[in-house]
Amino acid sequence: MQQRFRLTGKQRFSQIHQEGRSIANNLLVLRVLPNDLAWSRFGFVISKRIGNAVVRNRMKRRLREVIRQAPVPGGWDAIFIARRGSSLASYPQLQSSVLNLLQRTRLITPGSVAQVSPGQSR
């Protein structure tokens, strides 16, 4: 994921937590807040309760790959928060969970999503 698509900075994370909309499913929580940019930025919160550093980094890599393939329009800041048990989920389960949350927040439309397996490009 390119640097400009990454959400960094404690202040913006706090602002999204306080002012953003939140929606959840059994694996993830998604918080979104509009930004004034032409692109969307994403942050990932993976607690130590999820697992050790190897597990947490694998989760972040998988989530970044799902986001990279999703047709998310510009103008949004989003934080994905992993819930317990999400580290045990397979890539397709994480993919469907992320896409479900993006559809429920209306960031993407159901018809705009094509399931792409890892390693494939569109």
C-alpha positions in Angstrom: 0.0 0.0 0.0 1.4 3.4 -1.0 2.3 5.8 1.8 -0.3 8.3 0.8 -3.0 5.7 1.4 -1.8 4.9 4.9 -3.5 6.7 7.8 -0.9 7.7 10.4 -0.9 10.1 13.3 -2.4 9.8 16.7 -4.5 12.9 16.4 -6.4 11.7 13.3 -6.9 8.3 14.8 -8.4 9.9 17.9 -10.6 12.2 15.7 -12.0 9.2 13.8 -12.7 7.3 17.0 -14.6 10.2 18.4 -16.4 11.6 15.4 -16.5 8.7 12.9 -19.3 6.3 12.1 -18.7 2.7 13.3 -20.0 -0.6 12.0 -18.9 -4.1 13.0 -19.1 -7.8 12.2 -17.8 -10.9 13.9 -14.1 -10.3 12.7 -13.6 -6.6 12.4 -14.8 -3.1 13.4 -14.7 -0.3 10.8 -14.7 3.4 11.7 -15.0 5.9 8.9 -14.8 9.7 8.6 -14.8 11.9 5.5 -11.5 13.7 4.6 -10.8 16.5 2.2 -8.5 14.5 -0.1 -9.0 13.0 -3.5 -8.0 9.6 -2.1 -8.9 7.4 0.9 -6.6 6.5 3.7 -6.7 3.4 5.9 -5.3 2.5 9.3 -5.2 -0.8 11.1 -5.4 -1.5 14.8 -4.4 -5.0 15.8 -4.2 -5.4 19.6 -1.6 -7.6 21.3 -4.6 -9.7 22.4 -4.8 -10.9 18.8 -1.4 -12.6 18.9 2.3 -12.0 18.8 4.1 -9.7 16.3 4.1 -12.3 13.6 0.4 -12.8 13.7 -0.4 -9.1 14.0 1.8 -8.2 11.0 0.2 -11.0 8.9 -3.2 -9.6 9.7 -2.1 -6.1 8.6 -0.6 -7.5 5.4 -3.8 -9.4 4.6 -6.0 -6.4 5.3 -3.9 -4.1 3.2 -4.1 -6.5 0.3 -7.9 -6.7 0.5 -8.1 -2.9 0.6 -5.7 -2.6 -2.3 -8.1 -4.7 -4.4 -11.3 -3.0 -3.2 -12.7 -0.2 -5.4 -13.0 2.3 -2.6 -13.7 5.9 -3.7 -11.6 8.8 -2.6 -12.4 11.2 0.3 -12.5 8.8 3.3 -10.4 7.9 6.3 -11.0 4.5 7.7 -9.7 2.4 10.6 -10.1 -1.3 10.7 -10.0 -2.8 14.2 -9.4 -6.5 14.5 -11.5 -8.5 17.0 -10.5 -11.6 18.8 -10.6 -14.7 16.6 -9.8 -12.7 13.4 -6.3 -14.0 13.4 -7.7 -17.5 12.9 -9.7 -16.4 9.9 -8.6 -17.4 6.4 -7.8 -14.8 3.7 -11.2 -15.3 2.0 -13.0 -14.9 5.3 -11.2 -11.7 6.0 -11.8 -10.5 2.4 -15.5 -11.1 2.7 -15.6 -9.5 6.2 -13.9 -6.3 4.9 -16.1 -6.1 1.8 -19.2 -6.6 3.9 -18.2 -3.7 6.1 -17.4 -1.4 3.2 -20.8 -2.2 1.6 -22.6 -1.6 4.8 -21.0 1.8 5.2 -21.9 2.4 1.5 -18.2 3.1 0.6 -18.6 0.5 -2.2 -21.6 -0.9 -4.0 -22.4 -4.6 -4.0 -22.1 -4.8 -7.8 -18.7 -3.1 -7.9 -16.9 -5.9 -6.1 -15.4 -8.9 -7.9 -13.9 -11.6 -5.7 -10.1 -11.7 -6.5 -8.0 -14.4 -5.0 -4.5 -13.4 -3.6 -1.8 -13.2 -6.2 -4.2 -12.4 -9.0 -4.4 -8.9 -10.4 -7.4 -7.4 -12.1 
